[in-house]
Amino acid sequence: MATAIYLEHYLDSIENLPCELQRNFTLMRDLDNRTEEKKGEIDKLAEEYIANVKNLASEQRVEHLQKIQNAYSKCKEFSDDKVQLAMQTYEMVDKHIRRLDADLARFENELKEKLELSGYESADGRALKKSEMRSQREKRGSRGRGRKGSDEDSPRKKKKASPDLSDTLLPMQPSDVLDMPVDPNEPTYCLCHQVSYGEMIGCDNPDCPIEWFHFACVDLATKPKGKWFCPRCTQDRKKK
C-alpha cells in the first residue's frame, strides 16, 4: 500500500515535467533563430564595411565597426541564455532521477529487511553457503588424497595384483615397464605417461591434472612427511 501511494505521489510530481521541458526547448529554439538572424546581420554589415571602407571617414568607420561589435555581443548574449536554459533543463530532469534512485535504494533495503525477518536468505547468503559447501568438499577430497603412496589410494589398487611377485620383493623401474606389454585400455599416470607400477605418490593439489606419480620420476626414495606437490603444481604455486 505504501509503495502504491508513493508511486502516485511521484507521478503527480512529474506531471508538469513534459510541459516545462517543452517550454525550455521552445525558448532554446527561439534563441537559435534570433542568433542566426544576428549572424546574417553581421555578415551584411561586414560586406558593407569592406565595400565602402575606402570612402568612409574615420568617424563613420568607427561607427560601422561599433555596429558589428554590438551585433556580436548580442549573439553572445543569446548563446549564454541558451546555455543557462540547457543547464536548467538538465538539472530539472536530474533532480527527478536522483529522487527516484534514492527511493528505489530505500525500498530495496526495506525489502531485504523484510525478507530477512521472514526467514529467507538473501542471494548473497545462498552464494556464500554454496561457496562454503564447495570448500568443505575440496578439503575432504584433499584429505582423501593426502595419504601418499598408500595401498588404499594408489591407482595400483585398481589393478589385479600379480600372483607371483609383490612390489616389495621386486621393485620395478621405468626401464622395466617399457619392455612390458601394456593394455591399451589401462590408464596412464605420472610425467612419463606410463601405467601404474612400483610405489606411487599422489599430489595434494585437488586440481592437479595428473594426480599420481612414480617415485623414480619425481626423484623420491621414501614417502615425504606432510603435504607433497608435484613439480608442475609447485611451479604454478610459486607463480601465484
Backbone torsions as a table, in degrees:
resi	resn	phi	psi	omega
1	MET	NA	-43.8	-179.7
2	ALA	-62.5	-38.0	179.6
3	THR	-65.4	-40.3	179.7
4	ALA	-64.8	-40.4	178.7
5	ILE	-65.3	-42.6	178.9
6	TYR	-61.6	-43.7	-178.8
7	LEU	-61.4	-39.5	178.9
8	GLU	-64.3	-42.9	179.0
9	HIS	-66.2	-38.5	-179.3
10	TYR	-66.2	-41.7	178.3
11	LEU	-64.1	-35.1	176.9
12	ASP	-65.4	-37.0	-177.3
13	SER	-69.5	-27.0	-179.5
14	ILE	-102.8	11.3	-178.2
15	GLU	-63.3	-38.6	-178.3
16	ASN	-88.8	-3.2	-177.0
17	LEU	-60.0	-45.4	179.4
18	PRO	-58.8	-39.8	179.9
19	CYS	-66.4	-40.8	179.3
20	GLU	-65.6	-40.1	177.8
21	LEU	-65.0	-42.4	179.5
22	GLN	-62.2	-39.9	178.9
23	ARG	-63.2	-45.0	-179.9
24	ASN	-65.0	-40.8	179.2
25	PHE	-65.2	-36.1	177.8
26	THR	-65.8	-42.0	178.2
27	LEU	-63.7	-40.4	178.9
28	MET	-65.8	-37.8	177.4
29	ARG	-65.3	-39.1	178.2
30	ASP	-64.3	-40.0	177.1
31	LEU	-64.4	-36.9	176.5
32	ASP	-62.1	-44.0	-179.3
33	ASN	-63.9	-42.1	-179.9
34	ARG	-67.0	-35.0	177.2
35	THR	-65.8	-41.9	178.7
36	GLU	-63.1	-37.9	177.7
37	GLU	-63.8	-42.2	179.0
38	LYS	-65.3	-37.3	178.2
39	LYS	-64.0	-39.2	175.8
40	GLY	-64.0	-39.2	177.9
41	GLU	-64.3	-39.7	178.9
42	ILE	-63.4	-43.5	179.3
43	ASP	-61.0	-41.5	-179.6
44	LYS	-65.7	-44.4	178.3
45	LEU	-63.3	-38.3	179.9
46	ALA	-66.1	-41.4	178.9
47	GLU	-64.0	-42.2	178.5
48	GLU	-63.2	-40.8	-178.8
49	TYR	-65.1	-44.7	-178.9
50	ILE	-65.0	-37.9	-177.5
51	ALA	-71.9	-32.3	-173.3
52	ASN	-113.7	9.1	-173.4
53	VAL	-61.6	-32.9	-178.5
54	LYS	-70.8	-26.8	-176.7
55	ASN	-96.7	-3.0	-176.9
56	LEU	-91.1	143.9	174.8
57	ALA	-75.7	169.6	-176.6
58	SER	-60.9	-42.8	-179.3
59	GLU	-67.3	-36.6	179.0
60	GLN	-67.4	-36.9	177.3
61	ARG	-62.6	-45.6	180.0
62	VAL	-62.6	-41.3	179.9
63	GLU	-64.3	-40.7	-179.6
64	HIS	-67.3	-43.1	178.3
65	LEU	-65.1	-32.5	178.6
66	GLN	-66.3	-37.2	176.8
67	LYS	-62.3	-42.5	178.6
68	ILE	-63.9	-41.8	179.6
69	GLN	-63.3	-41.2	178.8
70	ASN	-64.3	-37.9	179.0
71	ALA	-65.5	-41.0	176.7
72	TYR	-63.1	-40.5	179.4
73	SER	-63.2	-38.1	179.0
74	LYS	-66.7	-39.2	177.0
75	CYS	-61.3	-42.4	179.1
76	LYS	-64.6	-37.8	178.4
77	GLU	-63.7	-43.7	177.7
78	PHE	-62.3	-40.7	-179.8
79	SER	-65.5	-40.9	178.0
80	ASP	-63.3	-41.2	178.3
81	ASP	-62.9	-38.3	179.7
82	LYS	-66.5	-40.2	178.3
83	VAL	-63.0	-42.5	178.7
84	GLN	-62.5	-41.1	177.8
85	LEU	-64.5	-40.5	179.3
86	ALA	-63.8	-42.4	178.4
87	MET	-65.7	-39.9	178.2
88	GLN	-63.0	-41.1	179.0
89	THR	-64.6	-42.5	179.0
90	TYR	-62.1	-46.7	-179.9
91	GLU	-62.9	-35.3	-179.9
92	MET	-62.0	-45.8	-179.9
93	VAL	-73.2	-41.5	-177.6
94	ASP	-63.4	-32.9	179.0
95	LYS	-61.7	-43.5	179.0
96	HIS	-69.3	-35.5	179.3
97	ILE	-66.4	-44.0	179.3
98	ARG	-62.4	-40.8	179.2
99	ARG	-63.7	-43.2	-180.0
100	LEU	-64.4	-42.4	179.2
101	ASP	-62.5	-42.9	-179.5
102	ALA	-64.6	-41.9	-179.8
103	ASP	-68.3	-38.0	177.8
104	LEU	-63.9	-41.1	177.8
105	ALA	-63.5	-39.9	179.3
106	ARG	-66.2	-42.3	178.6
107	PHE	-64.2	-37.2	179.6
108	GLU	-65.1	-41.8	177.9
109	ASN	-64.7	-40.9	178.5
110	GLU	-63.7	-39.3	179.5
111	LEU	-65.8	-40.5	178.1
112	LYS	-62.8	-41.7	179.5
113	GLU	-63.5	-40.2	178.9
114	LYS	-65.3	-40.3	179.4
115	LEU	-65.6	-40.2	179.3
116	GLU	-66.4	-39.3	178.0
117	LEU	-67.7	-27.6	-179.9
118	SER	-82.2	-3.5	177.2
119	GLY	93.3	7.1	178.6
120	TYR	-88.4	149.1	177.3
121	GLU	-92.1	144.9	175.4
122	SER	-75.1	166.5	179.1
123	ALA	-61.6	-37.6	178.7
124	ASP	-65.4	-38.2	179.5
125	GLY	-64.6	-41.6	178.5
126	ARG	-65.2	-40.5	178.8
127	ALA	-64.1	-38.9	179.5
128	LEU	-65.3	-40.8	180.0
129	LYS	-65.7	-40.1	177.2
130	LYS	-61.7	-40.7	179.4
131	SER	-63.4	-40.9	179.0
132	GLU	-65.1	-41.6	179.1
133	MET	-64.2	-39.8	178.8
134	ARG	-64.5	-39.6	179.2
135	SER	-64.6	-39.1	178.5
136	GLN	-65.4	-39.5	178.6
137	ARG	-63.7	-40.6	179.6
138	GLU	-64.9	-38.1	178.6
139	LYS	-64.8	-41.5	178.6
140	ARG	-63.4	-40.2	178.4
141	GLY	-64.9	-37.8	-180.0
142	SER	-67.3	-39.1	178.2
143	ARG	-66.2	-36.2	-178.9
144	GLY	-67.2	-33.4	-178.8
145	ARG	-92.5	-3.6	-177.9
146	GLY	-75.7	-9.3	179.0
147	ARG	-83.1	85.1	-169.8
148	LYS	-68.8	131.0	170.2
149	GLY	69.0	9.5	-178.6
150	SER	-77.2	158.4	-178.8
151	ASP	-68.4	-26.8	-177.5
152	GLU	-73.5	-38.8	-174.0
153	ASP	-92.5	-23.3	-172.6
154	SER	-64.7	143.3	176.5
155	PRO	-63.9	-14.8	177.9
156	ARG	-65.4	-20.4	179.8
157	LYS	-64.2	-26.8	-178.1
158	LYS	-75.5	-19.6	-179.9
159	LYS	-88.3	157.3	175.1
160	LYS	-76.9	132.1	-179.5
161	ALA	-71.5	144.4	179.7
162	SER	-70.5	131.4	-178.4
163	PRO	-74.8	-14.1	-173.9
164	ASP	-94.8	-48.8	-172.8
165	LEU	-129.4	145.6	175.0
166	SER	-103.0	161.6	-178.6
167	ASP	-67.5	-28.4	-178.3
168	THR	-73.0	-30.6	179.9
169	LEU	-82.7	-33.3	-175.9
170	LEU	-136.7	79.3	179.1
171	PRO	-63.1	140.7	-176.0
172	MET	-103.1	150.9	179.7
173	GLN	-112.6	160.4	-179.9
174	PRO	-56.8	-35.1	-179.5
175	SER	-66.1	-31.4	178.7
176	ASP	-68.4	-35.8	-176.1
177	VAL	-68.8	-35.7	-178.0
178	LEU	-61.4	-26.2	-178.7
179	ASP	-88.9	-6.5	-176.8
180	MET	-90.9	146.5	174.3
181	PRO	-68.7	134.3	-175.6
182	VAL	-114.6	133.5	175.5
183	ASP	-69.9	123.2	-178.0
184	PRO	-63.4	-19.7	-179.9
185	ASN	-89.8	-5.5	-178.5
186	GLU	-79.4	134.4	-178.3
187	PRO	-67.3	152.5	178.7
188	THR	-112.2	157.6	-176.4
189	TYR	-139.1	-178.1	168.1
190	CYS	68.2	175.2	177.8
191	LEU	-69.7	-22.1	-178.4
192	CYS	-86.8	-6.7	179.7
193	HIS	57.5	41.9	177.4
194	GLN	-110.8	171.3	-179.6
195	VAL	-73.6	173.0	-179.8
196	SER	-73.5	133.0	174.7
197	TYR	-160.2	157.3	178.0
198	GLY	58.4	-158.4	178.7
199	GLU	-83.4	138.0	-179.0
200	MET	-130.4	158.9	-178.8
201	ILE	-131.8	142.4	-179.2
202	GLY	-98.4	138.7	177.9
203	CYS	-74.5	138.0	-178.0
204	ASP	-81.9	1.6	173.9
205	ASN	-83.0	115.0	-177.4
206	PRO	-63.0	-18.9	180.0
207	ASP	-100.4	12.4	-179.2
208	CYS	-64.3	126.9	-177.7
209	PRO	-72.7	-20.5	-176.7
210	ILE	-99.5	-42.4	174.5
211	GLU	76.4	-57.1	-172.4
212	TRP	-116.2	143.8	-174.8
213	PHE	-139.5	145.1	173.6
214	HIS	-74.9	143.0	180.0
215	PHE	-54.6	-46.1	-174.7
216	ALA	-66.1	-32.1	-176.4
217	CYS	-73.5	-23.4	179.9
218	VAL	-113.2	20.1	174.8
219	ASP	58.6	45.6	176.7
220	LEU	-115.5	140.1	175.3
221	ALA	-109.1	-30.8	178.9
222	THR	-135.0	168.6	179.0
223	LYS	-71.8	125.9	178.6
224	PRO	-74.7	154.5	177.6
225	LYS	-84.7	147.2	179.8
226	GLY	77.9	-163.4	-178.4
227	LYS	-76.5	148.6	179.3
228	TRP	-132.4	134.9	178.8
229	PHE	-121.0	141.3	-179.0
230	CYS	-68.1	166.1	-178.0
231	PRO	-57.4	-39.9	-178.6
232	ARG	-66.9	-46.1	-179.6
233	CYS	-67.3	-34.7	177.2
234	THR	-62.7	-41.6	179.0
235	GLN	-66.4	-39.9	178.4
236	ASP	-65.2	-38.4	179.2
237	ARG	-66.2	-35.3	178.4
238	LYS	-67.6	-35.4	179.0
239	LYS	-65.5	-35.5	-179.9
240	LYS	-71.6	NA	NA
